[in-house]
Amino acid sequence: MSGTPLAGLKVLEFTHTVMGPTAGLIFAELGADVIKVEPAPRGDHTRGLGGFAAGFFAAFNRNKRSLAVDLKQPEGQAVIHRLTADTDVVIENYGPGTMERLGCGYAQLGPLNDRLVYLALKGYLAGPYEHRPALDEVVQFQTGLAYMTGPPGQPLRAGASVIDIMGAVFGVVAAQAALRERELTGHGQRVSSALFESAAFLMSTHMAGIAATGQDMPPMPARRGAWAIYEVFPTAGGGELFIGVTSDQQWARFVEAFGLQELGSDPRLATNLMRVQERSWLVQALKEVIARLPQDEVAARCEQANVSWAPVGKPRDLFEDAHLLATGGLLDVFISRLGGENGAKVGLPALPIEFGTERFRPGVRSQPPTLGQHNGEILAEAGFSQTEISGFAAMKVIASAPG
């Protein structure tokens, strides 16, 4: 089992920021030859972002080749048209109409390759909103995700680009389905995924709950929980653990592990539904007990009771996570806006999948590329002569990183 089941697929990726590069990363990590087509002369604008977005390029562009082309020039469009002839998948996540203006929309590329699967990752699917630009954070507010995340009156975006990444995953699912259909029909097609509809999908359970109860769902921090013990508990020394006790059997083991037999025999707490009714005093009583114990001891007792628990972590903690380190869950990636083997090498999470009884995890075959790093080899593979390639460089149809 190689863990690269998509080897042999050729993908042209016209993307930036998170959604599109994530879709390309999934294809690349699974073995496809993903050519990241960057706008010449400056490349993917994500390379130059700072602050919260400083790591975007390095995080989502490993295992890809870079071709830097100026699509505003007819010659640049012609390069892509020739590359499309033997391409399996095109991925793009530019604003509505952008690829069409650059001569590389589905209407222009589809006729060049009847087997082409064209994945358009957008803000909105077909409908009244489809011409709007959108962002992950925008649709989190629009769909109620931010409302459900923050405390009442304080809507709050999720702490990661969850909709960008979810939309990318749905897009890859659609593209894989189209590739399967192509096996049957011989024809490709345009498929699409979008931010708004992905965020709306996450609201399914809340919408169903409204229909089932006839009541609006309060934000998650103010919700009426389904389980009595589903809380963050402070521990001695300033630590915190989240503990979830979600069945009567778990409750019996939990009180035994913590020496709380008095609570275990309390008739008011005999079932989860009864314990939910007693939360006002029960949770506080448990917090007083747990706050006197060191975090390691609380964790050990939760492990003994076989209930769900986790420390309240920070992203930094994942660099040293014992489980990720033991299972190939972190991949060595160079963090640099320039790409290549520049900058610091750190462990970033692998795709959350494994293959076969060997439980193989896909890994890094190449570091995030420098701008235009693979111009020559990609164009040569497409049949361009060295003279043509040199001419493209002289005309600034293609570009490479300085130096």
N, C-alpha and C positions, 0 to 999 in steps of 0.2 A: 504493500500500500504506500503510494508515493506522497499522498496528501496534496497532490497538484492535479486534480481531476480535470481542470480546464486547460491543461497544456495543449497547445495547438490552436487555441482561439486567439485571434488578433483583435485588439480593442483600440480604438482611437478615443482619447479622453479630452474633451474641451471643457475644463472645469476650473473652479476656484473655490476658496474658502473651505467649507466642511462637507456639504451634502454630496456634491459631485466627486470630489477626491475620495470620499469614503466608498462610494460605489466602485470607483476605479481600483481602490485598494483591495476590496473584496475579490474582484476578478484577478488582480495581480497576485494576491497571496495564494489564491487557489490555482495558480500556474499559468494564467493567460499572459500573453505578451501585450502589456498595456503601454501604449505610446501616449505620453502626456503632451498634448499639443499646446504649447505656451505662446502667448502673443509676443512677437518680437516688436521692439528690442528689449523690453524690460522684463518680460516673463510674467508668470502668475503673480498678481499683486499681493497674494498671501505671503510671499517671500519677505515683503517689506513691512508686515504688520508688527505692532508691538503690543505691550500690555497683555490683556487677557488672551489675545490671539497670537502671541509671539511664537508659540510652538506649533501652529496649525500646519505649516508646510511640512516640517519634519515628521509630524505625527501621521500624516495621511498619504504620503507620496513615496514610500519605500517600494522596492520591487517594480519600479516603472522606468521606462526610458523617456528622455526629454527631447522633443523636437520643437524648436522655437521658430515660428513662421508668422510673417506679417500677412494676415488675412485681409487687410485693407487693400493690398495690391492684387491685381488679377493673377499675377504669377504665383502668389501664395495660395490663392484659391485653387489654381490649377494643380499645385502640388498635392493638396488634400484630395482633390477629385481623383488623381491617379492612385493615391494610397487607398482610397475607398474601394477600389475595384476588387481587392482581396481581403477586405476587412469584414469581420463577423459582427462586431458591435461598435456603435458610436454612442458615447455618453456625453451629454452636455447639460450644464445647469446655469446657462446665462439667462439674462432677463428676456421677457417675451419679445420675439422679433429679432433678437440680436443675431442669432445664427443665420437666419434668413437674409438679413442685410449683408452678412459676410459671405453669402453664396454657399453656405454649408448647412442649410436646413434640410429637413427630410425631403422636401419637395425637390431640392437640387441633388442630394446625394442618393436618394432611393432609386432613381432611374439608372444610376451608374452601376448598381449592384442589386439585383433582384433578391438576393439572399440576406441583405443587410437588416439587422435588428438595430433600430435607432431608439435609444433610451433618453427621453427628455425629462429632466428633473426640474420641476417648476414650483412656483409658489402656490398655484391653484390648478386643479384639473379643469376640464371644460365647464363653462358656466359664466355667470355674470361677472365673476371676479378674475377671470383667467388672464386678463391683460394687466393686472396689478403686479408690481414687484412685491416681494414678501421676504421676510426674515424669520428665522427660528423664533426669536423673541416676539415678533409681531403676532404670529399665529398662536403662540402660547397664551397671549392676552385675548386674542380674538375668540378662541374656542372655549375659554374657561379654565384652561390648565393652570394659568397663573392665579386665577381666583381660588382654585382648589388647593394650590400649593401653599400660599401664604396664610397667615392668621386672618380672621375676619377684618375686613376693611383695609388689608395690606396685601394686595395681590403681588405675587413674587414669581419670577421666572425660575425654572428648575436650574440646578447648579451645574448643568452640563448641556451641550448642544444636542439634547435628546431627540428633538424633532428632525433636525438635519440628518442625524445618523439613522433614525427610524425610517425616514423617507428614502434614504439611500438603500436600506435593506429591502424595503418594499419594491424599489425600483429594480434591484438585482433579481428579486423573485419574478417580477414581470418579464425582465429580459430573459431569464432562464426558461420561463414558460414559452416565450416566443421562439427561443432556440429549439425547444422540444417540438413545437408545432412546425418549425421549419424542416425538421427531420421527416415529418409526415407529408408536408405540402411542397417543400422545395422553395418556399417564399418567406422572406423576412417581413417585418412590419414595424411601424412606430408604436412604442409603448411609453407610458408615462407614469410617474409618481409625483406627489406634491406635498408640500409642507402642511397646508391647511387641512387637507383630508387625512393626513397622517395624525395630526394633532386631534382632529375630530374623532378618529378611530379610538384614541386613548380615552375619550369621554364616554365610550359605549356603556361601561358599567354604571357610571353616574346617571346617564340618561335612562338606563333600564331601572335603576333604583328609584328615580323620580316617578316613572310609570308604575312601578310596583307598589310604592308607598303613598303616592299622591302628594309627596312633600319634596321641596327643594333639598338638594344635598348641601350641607354646610361645608366650608373649607376643611381640608383634612385635619388641621390642628384643632378644630372644634367639633370633629365628627363624633358621632356616637359609635364607639367601636364594637366590632362583632365579638371580640375576645376581652376578657376581664384584665388579663395581664399581657400588655402589649405596649411597653413603655421603655423610656430611658431611665436607668437607675444610677444615681451617683454612688460611687464607692469611696472607701477611705483612701486618702492621699490624693484626691482630686480626679480620679478616673471616672469613666462612665461606660456603662454597658447597656445595649438594648436587649431586652429579654421578652420573648414571646411564649406564652403558655396557652396552647390552642386546643387542648382536649382535656377531658376529665382524667384520662390516664396520665397525661403529662402533669396535671395539677397534683395528683397523688405522689408522683415521683419528686416533683419540685418541693413540696412541703417536707417530704422525708429527707431530701438532701440538705435542706436548710434548717432541719430540726424544728419545724413549725407544725408539730402534730396537733397542737391545739386548734390551729386554723384548719387543718385537714379534717378534724372531726366536727367542726362547726356546721350545724345543719343548714345555716344560711348560705353556705358555700358549696353545697353538695354538687351542683352542676354549673357549667359555664354560664348558662343563661341567668342562674341565680347570682353567680359571682359578678356578672355585669351589673346587676341591680345594686350591688354593694360596693361598687368601685370607689365611691366618695370617701370611704374610710379604709377599704382594703388596700388600695394602692399606696396610700400614705403609710399604713402600718408596715408594708413590705419595704418601702423606701427607708424607713427608720432602721429596720434590721440590716438591710444590705449596705447602708451607708457606714456601718461599723466594721465592715469587712474589707480587706485589701482586694483590689481588682482581680489579681491572679486567683485568689481563693474563690471569689464569686464565679469566675469563669470555670474553675475546676468543678464546682458544685453544679453549675448548669450542665457541664459536660456529663457529669455523673448521672444527672436526672434525664439526660437525653432530650432537652428542650432546645428550642432555637435561641441562639444568643450571638452577639457580636460586639466587639468594642466599638465605640464611636470614633471612627478613624478620620484621617485627612488624606488627601491625594498623595502627599509625601510618604505616607506609611506604606503605600503599595510597592515602592522601590525595594523594600525589605520584607515583603510579605512571604512568609515561609511556604505557603501553599503555591503561590505563583513561582517562586524560585525553584521549588522541587519538581515542578511539572512542565517546565518549558513555557510557562505562561508569560514570561517577560522576554522580549527580543532586544538584542543590542542594536540600537539605532543612534546614528550621529545626529545631534541636534544642532542644525545650522541653517540659516536662511540661504546660504550659498549652495547647499547640497553637497553630495560626495562625502568623503571621510574628513570633514572639517568639524570643528567644534567638539563638544563633550559627548562621549558615548554613554548612553544610559539605557536602562531596560524599560521598554514600553510594552503595553499589553498586546499579546498576539490576538488573532481572531478567536472568539470564544467558541471554537468548534474543535472536534477531534475525529480521527478516521480510524476505522478498523479495530480489531481486538488489540492491536499494539497501541491504540489510542494516540496516534501520531498527530502532532500539532504542526500546521504550516508555519514556516519561518521566513527569515530574511535571506533572499538571494542576492539582492543589491540594495545599496543605500539610496536615500532620496537623491535624485540626479541634480547635477549642476544644470544651469540654463543651457539648453541646446547641446547637452553633452553627447547626444547620439545622432545629431543631424546627419553626419556623413554616412553612418552605417544604415540608418533607416532609409535615406534617399537612395543609396546604392541598392538596397534590397528591393526598392520599388522600380529599379531599372534606370535611374538617372546616371548619366556618365559623370566622371570626375570633373570634366569641363563644365557641365551644367551646374553641378553643385558649387563649384568655385564661382560661377556666374551669379548664382543666387546669393552667395555671400557678398559679392561685390555690389549687387543691387540692393542689399539689405533686405532681401526677401526672407532670409534666415539669419539668425543671430546666435551668438554664444556668449557665455559669461566672460567678462573682461579677464584677461590674464590667462 
